[in-house]
């Protein structure tokens, strides 16, 4: 699996099951990673 670092907007949409379009397609099969800053913002 390839790691992908999500920014706060994409991570928020992923947590709320609102990802659509090309972003959702590119994240299929990827390992999602977030930074400490993104965790704090969420």
Buried (B, 14 or more C-beta within 10 A) or exposed (E): EEEBEBEBEBBBBBEEEEBEEEEBEEBEEEEEEBEEEBEEEE
